[in-house]
């Protein structure tokens, strides 16, 4: 693994404070490309992405999600949605969407952006509350706030060798 990739992984934080700087469309598309390059079971790619930049919609999302009150501060919110009807390996769409989400988080970090993943799945009510706001029939999996960070939270992750077991 290159140092650049590991640095992006190590430096990624859940950012809840953003500047008002916009995120260019080209950067959003690069970040979404990373998401779409994620592995999925049997390459089904059972996902779609909603890019929210509208302030009223961000406010409505924040009003419905109990842990996303900061969402209106973010210039962009990406809603990762699953499409269970497109999966080829039943029950694996959440894993596929999680892989896409992690790719988005790492790509955004490598470009200097901050993100925060807010879970929707498996909380069915959250998804049902958000579906009409974001105008999709697919299943909302998570929210990703995206923007230029205006904070530097402390690192929380670390390597724990006692959690690694080698079978030789």
N, C-alpha and C positions, 0 to 999 in steps of 0.2 A: 504494500500500500504506500503510495507516495506520501511524503510529509505534508503536502498541500491538502490532500484529502483528509488525512488524520487531523491536521490542524483545524479544518472546517468542522469536523465531528467534535473535537475537543472544545472548540470555542463556541459551539452552538448553545444558545440559552433560550429559555422561554421569555421573550420580551413582551412587556405589557405597556411600554411607553414608547411613543414614536414621534419623530418630528413631523411637520406638515409637508415635507418634501414629497413630491409625487414619485411614483415608480413608473418609469417609461414602459410603454407597451412591449417594446422589444425585450426588456428584462423579464416582464411577466411571461412572455412566450418562451424564453429560455428556461425559466423556472418550471413552467408547465411541461416543457419537453423532457426535462429531467424526471418529472413525475410519470410521464407516459413511457419512459424507458425502464420503469420498474418491472421486475419479474411478476408474472401472474400465473396461476395454476393453468396449465395447458394453453398458455398464451391467450387466454380468453379476454383479458383487458376489460373487466366488467366495471368500468368507472367512467365518470364524466366529471367535469370541473365547472363550477360557476364562479366567475370573477365578479366580485361586488365592489364597485367604486362609488355607488350612490349613497350619499349620507343618510337619506331617509330609510333606505333598506338596511344599512348598518345599524341604525338606531332600533329598527324593528327587530333585528336579529338579537341585539343586546337585551332587549326587553323580554325576549322569550327564552334565552339561554341563561341559566343561573350563574354560570362562571365566566361569562363573556361581556361583562359590563364595560370593559376597556375597548371593545371592538370598534366603536365609533372613532377612536383616536387613530386607528390604523388607516393609511391611505387605501389599502387594498385588503379585501378578505377573499380568500379562496375557499369555496365549499367543495370538499371532495365528496362525491356521491357514488354509491355503489349501484350496480345494476344486476341484482341476483338472477334475473332472467337470462343474462348473457353468460353467466359462469358455466364452465364445462365440468368443474369438479364441485359438486354441491356443498354449500356451506363455507367455501373458501373466499368468497368475495371480500369479507372483512380483512383477511390477511393480505389480499391483493391491494386493497385500498390503503392499508397500513404501510405497505412497501412503497407505494406511490407517494404517500404523505412524507415518509422519511426522506425519499429522494428530493422532494420539494424543499424540505427544511434544510438539508445539507447544501443543495444548490444555492438557495437564497443566502445562506451564511457565507458561502464561498464568494458571493458577489457583494458582500458588505451589508446585506439586509438582515433585519431581525424578524423573527417569527414567533408565533405561539400557537400550539396545537390545542384546540378545545374539543373534547370528545362530544360526539352526538350519539353514535352507536356505542353501546347496545341499549341506550335509553330511548325506547320507542316513542315516548311522548315528545321528547325534544325534536326528534326527526319529523313527527307529524305536525308539530307546531311550526317548524321552519319551512316545510314543503311549500305552502302557499306563498310565503314571503319571497322565496327564491324562485318560485314558478317552475318547479321540476316535478316529475312523477317518479324519478329515481329516488333511492334511499339515502338521505344525508348521512355521511359517515363522520365527518369532522369539519371544523372551521379552522382555517389557518390565517391568523392576522399576519400582515406583511407590510413592512415599511422600513425606513431608516431609523435605527434604534436611537432612543433618547435616554438610555439607561445602560448600565453594565452590571447585571446581576452576577453574583458570585457563582463559580463553577460548582456543580453538584455531582456530576458523574466522576468516576474514578475506576481504575483497574483494581479488581479484587482477586488476587491469585487463589485464594481459598475457594472461590466459586468455579474454578477450572479443574476438570478431572480428565486426565490423559489415560486412555486405554491403549496400552502398547502390546 
